[in-house]
Amino acid sequence: MMTIERQHTSARMSKIVKCNNTVYLCGQVGNAGDSVAEQTQECLRRIDALLIEAGSSRSQMLQAIIWLADMSDFAEMNSVWDTWVPENQAPARACAQAKLARPDLRVEIIVTAECN
């Protein structure tokens, strides 16, 4: 029988879900109103913290899904992303444009990783 562990759970969602040595993180956003680069840096800082709490790390990422409010921000987001991802350990990744929860949010990142 599988054990599913949920952390930081509310009526709507859990920030971390662990099952079968895999950790699923809810979407992370930066500080509303900041630049795309600043919002990306904050998303990644939050992802790092959640991965560590879950017993994982960015080097164990399996997949990343990135939502941008505007695809014209792709290069700016990637300038931060590319320096954050460990060399030769990039996850499978998708990036698309989407209307985010608030108009002053520019990027949201969802990560799945292996955990101990």
Beta strands, then each sheet from edge to edge (+ up, - down):
strand 1: 4-9
strand 2: 14-19
strand 3: 22-25
strand 4: 28-29
strand 5: 61-68
strand 6: 92-97
strand 7: 107-114
sheet 1: 1+ 2- 3+ 7- 4+
sheet 2: 1+ 2- 3+ 7- 5+ 6+
end
